[in-house]
Amino acid sequence: MDPKKRLTLLQQLMKRQSEEAMALVLNEGFDITGVAKRVRGYKNWNKIIHYENMAVDG
């Protein structure tokens, strides 16, 4: 298929999909985390826990 034709078709399809969306999904999640007092260096940044910076006392 001609690359220019393909690009034009893809752009038309994406525009149509955007304009005629069947659903709009909205989701807001939350996290609850418990950490013992003897844990040091715990960080939950953007749902990524950096274990290499953590230590446990005792």
ABEGO torsion letter per residue (X at the ends): XBAAAAAAAAAAAAAAAAAABABBBBBBBBBBBBBBAABBGBBBBGGBBBAAABBBBX
